Amino acid sequence: MKALLVHLSDIHVRGDEDHVLGKADKIAKSVRNLEHDLAACFVVISGDSAFSGLEKQYFAVVGLLQKLEEALTSYLRNDIEVRFVVVPGNHDCDFGNASDDIRETLLNAVERDPAEASKKDLVEACTTVQDNFFDYKGLLEGDHPGQGSRLYYEYRFKAGQYRILFRCYNTAWLSRLHERQGQLLYPVEVAAGKAEGFDLTVTVFHHPYNWLLHDNARAFRSHIEGVSDVVLTGHEHDQTRHVRAGAEGERNLYIEGGVLQETEDYALSTFNVLVFNLTEGMQKYFHFS
């Protein structure tokens, strides 16, 4: 039993004229002959679907993903349903959709006292800039919404007799227009603990650990590595892959996505693909540019 995962990141769609919007068929053609007898297909975006979190930008992204879904369904097998998993990045925040002064005050309060991050009203106020993102997420989910909150949500899927869990973390909830490395914070206590009974657990978040406050980054990493098989991130626009073996025998495959939409600063359009053989507990990895 095999599952295909297409990992996209940092699409940065500005509007209807973006050339990346015409790449759906090329992406699908790239992956159509990688493996046969697939039982499931997932498209995972590890943040920054949009450039500045505007509603019109998400409508354009949805158009791209609908074309990609149609192409993948056609090339792979008609009875495979393509599932989408998305998390927000800093570019998915509409900073014109909130009071800058009020939100800045709240961000400073969290930085002074990380315990403030557990307050529901504060989380709601800080994630107002992500309202358009969560509307977009809802459009992609259809009849299979993620379970959880704006800070942590998860998806539980089946591929034949095998169970796959996607864990999604919103590391961009405290993002600013001008991101500062080492200043973000993620309240680990809001996330679910390790889930039993899954054959594969894929964790997705946008910011690598070095973007979080030092002590919080250590706690977040310890949590992630205790609950994940595969970890997908983005943000730094530099595709990397490595395996980490922990002291307790755990192994985590880290894959950081590059930029899907090339610009003057990023000359290559890149994405990753994983094929999971769930029966044998093995995977294949592909990188496209």
C-alpha positions, 0 to 999 in steps of 0.5 A: 500500500503506497501513498504519494505526498507532494510538498509545496512551499512558499508559493507567494501568490500576489495575484491572477497574473502570477506565472506559477498559477500555470504550473499545475499540469507541469507539477502533475506530469513530474510525479505521474510516473514515480510510482504505481498502485497508489492508494492515496495522494496528499498535497501539503503546503508548508506555509506562505501560499499567499504573498500578503494574506489577501483574499484575492490572493487565496482565490488565485491559489485555490484556482491553482490547486484545483487545476493540480487536483484535476491533473493529479486525479487524471494522471494517477487513478480516478478513484484516488481523492487528492487531500490538501493540508496547509499551514500558515506562514508569515506571508499568510498574514494580512497585516491590514486586517487588524489594529497594528497598535493593539496587536503589537501590544499583545505581541509584546505581552507574550514576549515578556511573559510566554504564559500569556500565550495560553489565553484564548482571547489573546490568541483570537486577537493575534490570529485575526490577521490570519482570517483569510488564511483560515477561510482558504483552508476551509475551502480546501478541506471541503467535507473533511475539516481539520480538528483542533484550534487555530494554533494546532489542528490535525487530519486523520486519513486512511489509505486502505487498512493504514492510518495516516496522521497530519499534525499542523502547527501555526508557528506564524500566529505571532508573526510581524510584517518584518519577521525577527529571527529568534523572536517567535513563540509556540505554546507547546501545551496547546498541541495534542500529545502523541497519538497511537495507532497510526502507521505514519505521522507527518508534522507540518509547520512553517518556521524552522526552530531557529525562528523561535525564542531559544528556550521555547525552540528547545521545548518545541523541538523535543515535542515535535520529535517525540510525536513525528515521523516526518517533519515538513517546514518552509520559510527559509527558501532553501531546500534541505533534507536530513534524518535525526536519530534521538537518544531514545531511538526515535528517528525523524525525517526533516524536509525543508521546502524551497520556493515554488514561485521563482523571482529575481531573488530565487531563480529556481522553482522547486518542490519535493515529493515523497512516496510512502510504502506503508506495507514495508515501512519505507519511503522514496524522496524526490526533489524537483526544480 
